[in-house]
């Protein structure tokens, strides 16, 4: 889950206006880890009680960026307010049991454009090459995320060697400069050793009707994705756990409200990659996941931990985004296998949804 959780604040840095403020980026990364740790503990202790890790939600990115592009200031505060209020919808659906009715009305034709739009971000960089080669050599490894992380580490190390060898230019005006590993190394000295994330750390959240309505789309997409994860996780370990799914959605809503209050610029959702890890390792103990959550909380208060990830060279981060968003878009489109694509109605719904989803934020 490291790749996804680190990727979200790096993506949000530009719209938030902190692309050049590496200390602030490190603080956002630490805050997301803190929110993920708390949400994971809540879910495993009082939620659906499945061994599911909670982390940054990609479905919140599109409405969050749309909000940031539509306002002139207070970017993160407006996103905070939108997430906190919109997540009350998730709490309500889980608390009342209406989530069951909602799922009966939402089919693949709704899911496909929603998830696909999350992935339609155009990135491409260096990590593609090592990632492709690692896939060829590690064909026995079933978790795609592990391969992505290895690719990032190899590319990061490769950039370090080339930086030490003087292969990259020393001027920021020249192409290739931002592949250097020492461009942002000063942030490790500037970042505090310890910093405790707290609600309202960036200011008082601002609530707007347009922001809340836009964010509800991200909340609904997150609910759909999470329920799918609940079923996948339950099939691995737990007989007849469906009675707890409603409580899982409710608890996830509480986690999103907490993430909004802390100012992550994002919500939290269930991570399918960790469910894949259960399938590989056969370790389905909630205690293991809870230990991981505690580790997240400890790392989150170490300021230099979050700062470290801001030093990832731009080409490496770009490659990571390319692979991740490509996979998300592909997963969204895979839902179309259950849709009759000979129907003109279905084609219109799919095409219109994707086109307007891309055009309207612009």
Helices and strands as residue ranges (DSSP letters): H 2-16, H 22-45, E 54-56, G 58-60, H 61-70, H 75-96, H 98-105, H 108-119, H 127-137, H 144-164, G 177-179, H 187-190, H 209-237, G 242-244, H 245-262, E 268-270, H 272-281, H 286-300, H 303-309, H 314-334, G 335-338, H 344-361
